[in-house]
Amino acid sequence: MIRFGPAGIPLSCKGRTLKDGIEDVHNLSLNAIEIQMVRAGVYGRYPNEDEIGIRLRDIEEGFVVELDRDGELISDPEAIIEEEDGLLYMSSGITDNFGELFEIGDIAKRLDVNVSLHTPYYMDLGSNNELTESCIDSIRRAATVLNALDGEIVVTSLGLYTGRLPEEEIDANIADNVAEIMGWWKDNNIKPKLGIEVTGHQSVYGSLDQILDLCDSIDGVVPVINFPHHHSRTNGSLMESEDFLDLLHQVEPYCKDRIHTAFAGVEYIEGNERRLTPIKKGDLKFEPLAEALCDLKPEATIISSSPLLEHDAMYMRIINERVLSKRVAKAIKEKRKAEMAAAAEE
């Protein structure tokens, strides 16, 4: 099954909450949504008297995602609040409080809407400085949020080449930090996958080869194919259905359950993305991808990262259905011809 949905709450959605967005996606006959975790700032406070002795997930005042207990960060939603704990809350706007995530996850399941989450777009896991620690924390908190939603995959990029360190050192730092994150992932029984996204600039870690090498070396990490990023980075390599099919064949062995992807139109120059555009603009077309999907028949999610969001998600769904219908009609026609030929021979 191919799922389609927008990167964020639909532009046409009258409400701006995650619950509104999921319900609107369903009403638009789409079946996926990727939460955009654009504001990952974390603030601290102490618990009030009513909060001492209750679970983290039951705190109603603010979106509390972690406890700081004697310098140890605790993200278990069942953890009981103690008097000396520090409460770390986010001004993310995802929901009013952490406990709502469980209810919203149930709603998404009932409406058959797959939920994923994209971390903040600027990430630096290669410099090993204070910013790196903040980025690692952002990925961990994204995992905690999506785990409560019973979502599918946390999508992230990993860092850029700043010139301050040799590229080989940055690559090694990124690998070490991802391995550390996956150790935390396992220790905290996080169910969603960690997806590393192909990036659209030469100066940013995230070519397809780099990501597949990382997946080979670290258990639990899967590739995420951002088609406009890959198209930009490879100077327009995705033109025919065979080009998409080759790309899908490369990532399919790493994605046992479902291939997670993003699609949009794109402008690029000299191997670097300039900007995303509506799908009908530019030389990256969806029809060849739809043909490739019909050939491969994978379980896949395609997130519209186009400026038109849900409009282009619906456009892709329609094109995909049109390609499937043509394939079915052709197969029926050929079957009838064969039956008529067999009858004539009798």
C-alpha positions in Angstrom: 0.0 0.0 0.0 1.2 3.5 -0.9 0.3 6.1 1.7 0.2 9.9 0.9 0.2 12.9 3.2 1.5 16.3 3.9 4.6 17.5 5.8 2.7 19.3 8.6 -0.8 20.3 9.3 -2.7 20.9 6.0 -2.8 24.5 4.9 -6.6 24.3 4.4 -7.1 23.0 8.0 -9.2 25.5 10.0 -7.8 24.2 13.3 -4.0 24.3 13.9 -3.6 21.5 16.4 -2.2 18.0 15.6 -5.6 16.5 16.3 -7.2 18.8 13.8 -4.5 18.0 11.2 -4.9 14.3 11.5 -8.7 14.5 11.2 -8.3 16.9 8.2 -5.8 14.5 6.5 -8.4 11.7 6.8 -11.2 13.9 5.4 -9.0 14.7 2.4 -8.7 10.9 1.7 -5.0 11.0 2.6 -3.5 8.5 5.1 -0.2 9.9 6.4 1.1 13.0 8.1 4.6 14.0 9.1 4.8 16.3 12.2 7.3 19.1 11.7 9.2 19.6 15.0 10.4 23.1 14.0 10.6 24.6 17.5 12.6 22.4 19.8 13.5 24.8 22.6 13.3 23.3 26.1 12.7 25.1 29.3 12.8 24.1 32.9 10.6 24.5 36.0 10.0 22.7 39.3 6.8 20.7 39.9 4.0 22.3 41.9 2.4 20.5 44.8 -0.4 18.9 42.7 2.2 17.4 40.4 4.3 15.6 43.0 3.5 11.9 43.0 1.8 11.8 39.6 3.1 10.4 36.3 5.0 12.5 33.8 2.2 11.8 31.2 -0.4 13.2 33.6 1.1 16.7 33.9 -1.4 19.1 32.4 0.5 22.3 32.7 2.8 22.6 29.7 4.3 20.0 27.3 6.6 18.3 29.8 8.8 15.7 28.0 11.5 14.8 30.5 12.5 14.9 34.1 15.9 16.0 35.3 16.6 13.9 38.4 20.1 14.7 39.9 21.5 15.3 36.4 19.9 12.3 34.9 17.3 12.9 32.1 14.3 10.6 32.4 11.8 10.4 29.5 9.7 7.5 30.7 6.1 8.8 30.6 5.2 6.5 33.5 7.9 8.0 35.8 6.5 9.4 39.1 7.3 13.0 39.8 9.4 13.7 42.9 9.7 16.9 44.7 13.3 17.7 43.7 12.8 16.8 40.0 13.2 19.4 37.3 10.5 19.4 34.7 11.7 20.0 31.1 9.0 21.3 28.8 8.8 22.2 25.1 7.1 25.2 23.5 6.6 23.0 20.4 2.9 23.5 19.8 2.5 19.8 19.1 -0.1 19.4 21.8 -1.0 21.3 25.1 0.5 18.5 27.2 2.3 15.2 26.9 -0.7 13.1 27.9 -2.7 14.2 24.9 -0.3 12.4 22.6 -1.7 9.0 23.6 -5.3 10.0 22.8 -4.2 11.5 19.5 -2.2 8.4 18.6 -5.4 6.4 19.1 -7.4 8.7 16.9 -4.8 8.4 14.1 -5.0 4.6 14.3 -8.8 4.7 14.1 -8.6 7.0 11.1 -5.8 4.9 9.5 -3.4 7.8 9.4 0.3 6.9 9.7 2.2 9.5 11.8 5.9 10.3 11.4 7.9 13.2 12.8 10.7 15.3 11.4 13.3 16.8 13.8 14.4 20.4 13.4 16.1 20.8 10.0 19.3 22.3 11.3 21.2 19.5 12.9 24.9 19.1 13.7 26.0 15.7 15.0 29.5 16.1 13.6 31.1 19.0 15.5 30.9 17.5 19.0 30.2 20.8 20.7 27.4 22.2 22.8 25.1 22.4 19.7 25.7 18.7 19.0 24.5 17.8 22.5 21.4 19.9 21.9 20.8 18.2 18.6 21.1 14.7 20.1 18.6 15.8 22.8 16.2 17.0 20.0 16.3 13.6 18.4 15.7 11.8 21.7 12.8 14.0 22.5 11.3 13.5 19.0 11.5 9.8 19.6 9.8 10.2 23.0 7.0 12.2 21.4 6.5 9.8 18.5 6.6 6.8 20.7 3.7 8.2 22.7 1.8 8.7 19.5 2.6 5.1 18.5 4.0 6.6 15.2 6.2 5.0 12.6 9.5 6.8 12.0 11.5 9.8 13.3 13.2 11.5 10.3 16.3 13.5 10.7 19.4 14.9 8.9 22.7 14.6 10.8 25.0 17.6 10.1 27.1 19.6 7.7 30.8 20.1 6.8 31.8 23.4 8.3 35.4 23.4 7.4 36.4 23.6 11.1 37.1 19.9 11.3 38.3 17.4 8.6 35.4 15.7 6.8 36.6 12.3 8.0 36.5 13.4 11.6 33.0 14.8 11.2 31.9 11.5 9.6 33.4 9.5 12.5 31.7 11.8 15.0 28.3 11.4 13.3 28.6 7.6 13.3 29.6 7.6 17.0 26.7 9.9 18.0 24.1 7.9 16.0 25.4 4.7 17.7 25.0 6.4 21.1 21.4 7.5 20.2 20.5 4.0 19.1 21.8 2.7 22.4 19.5 5.0 24.2 16.7 4.0 21.7 17.0 0.4 22.7 17.4 1.1 26.5 14.1 3.1 26.4 12.2 0.6 24.3 11.4 3.2 21.6 9.2 1.5 18.9 9.5 4.0 16.0 12.5 3.7 13.6 15.2 6.3 13.3 15.3 7.4 9.6 18.3 9.3 8.2 17.2 11.5 5.3 19.1 12.0 2.0 20.1 15.7 2.0 20.2 18.1 -0.9 23.5 19.9 -0.6 27.1 18.7 -1.2 28.2 20.5 2.0 25.8 18.4 4.2 26.3 14.8 5.3 23.7 12.7 3.7 24.4 11.2 0.3 22.7 7.9 -0.4 26.0 6.0 -0.1 26.8 7.6 3.2 23.4 6.8 4.6 23.4 3.2 3.4 26.9 2.8 4.9 25.6 4.1 8.2 22.6 1.7 8.1 25.0 -1.2 7.5 27.1 -0.3 10.5 24.4 0.6 13.1 21.4 -1.6 13.9 18.0 0.1 13.9 18.8 2.9 11.4 16.9 3.1 8.1 17.3 5.3 5.0 14.7 8.0 4.2 14.6 8.9 0.5 13.9 12.6 -0.1 13.5 12.5 -3.8 14.0 16.3 -4.5 17.1 16.2 -2.2 18.6 13.2 -4.0 17.7 14.7 -7.4 19.4 17.9 -6.6 22.5 16.3 -5.1 23.0 14.1 -8.1 22.4 16.9 -10.7 19.0 15.7 -11.9 19.5 11.9 -12.0 15.8 11.0 -11.5 14.2 11.4 -14.9 12.9 8.0 -16.0 11.0 5.3 -14.1 14.1 3.1 -14.2 16.0 5.8 -12.3 13.4 5.7 -9.5 13.3 1.9 -9.6 17.0 1.6 -9.2 16.9 4.0 -6.2 14.0 2.1 -4.6 15.8 -1.2 -5.1 18.9 0.1 -3.3 16.9 1.1 -0.1 14.3 -1.6 -0.1 16.5 -4.2 1.7 16.9 -1.7 4.6 13.2 -1.0 4.9 11.6 -4.3 5.8 8.2 -2.9 6.8 7.8 0.3 4.8 9.9 2.7 2.7 9.6 6.3 4.0 10.0 9.1 1.3 9.3 12.7 0.6 8.5 14.3 -2.7 8.2 17.8 -4.2 9.2 19.8 -7.2 12.7 21.3 -6.9 15.1 23.9 -8.3 18.8 23.1 -8.1 22.2 24.2 -9.4 25.6 22.3 -9.5 24.5 19.5 -7.2 22.8 21.8 -4.6 19.1 22.4 -3.9 17.9 26.0 -4.2 14.3 25.6 -3.2 11.3 23.2 -3.2 8.5 24.0 -5.6 5.1 22.6 -6.5 5.3 19.2 -8.1 4.2 20.5 -11.6 7.2 22.8 -11.8 10.8 21.7 -12.5 12.2 18.6 -14.1 11.5 16.2 -11.3 8.2 14.5 -12.2 6.0 12.2 -10.2 4.6 10.1 -13.0 7.9 8.1 -13.5 7.9 7.4 -9.7 4.3 6.2 -9.9 5.4 3.8 -12.7 8.3 2.5 -10.6 6.0 2.0 -7.6 3.6 0.0 -9.8 6.5 -2.2 -10.9 8.0 -2.8 -7.4 4.8 -2.8 -5.4 6.4 -1.8 -2.1 4.9 -0.7 1.2 5.7 3.0 1.1 4.8 6.4 2.5 5.2 9.5 0.3 5.2 12.8 2.2 4.5 15.9 0.2 7.1 18.6 1.1 5.8 20.8 -1.6 4.8 24.4 -0.8 1.3 23.2 -1.7 1.4 20.4 0.9 -2.0 18.6 0.9 -2.8 19.7 -2.6 0.2 18.0 -4.0 -0.3 15.0 -1.7 -3.7 14.5 -3.3 -2.3 15.1 -6.8 0.2 12.3 -6.2 -2.5 10.0 -5.0 -4.6 10.7 -8.1 -1.6 10.2 -10.5 -0.7 6.9 -8.7 -4.3 5.7 -9.0 -4.4 6.7 -12.7 -1.2 4.7 -13.4 -2.6 1.7 -11.5 -5.9 1.9 -13.4 -4.1 2.0 -16.8 -2.1 -1.1 -15.8 -5.2 -3.0 -14.7 -7.1 -2.0 -17.9 -4.2 -3.1 -20.1 -4.0 -6.5 -18.2 -7.7 -7.1 -18.7 -7.5 -6.2 -22.4 -4.6 -8.6 -22.9 -6.4 -11.3 -21.0 -9.5 -10.9 -23.2 -7.3 -11.1 -26.4 -5.7 -14.3 -25.2 -9.1 -15.8 -24.3 -10.5 -14.8 -27.8 -7.5 -16.3 -29.5 -7.8 -19.5 -27.6 -11.5 -19.7 -28.4 -10.9 -19.1 -32.1 -8.4 -22.0 -32.2 -11.0 -24.4 -30.8 
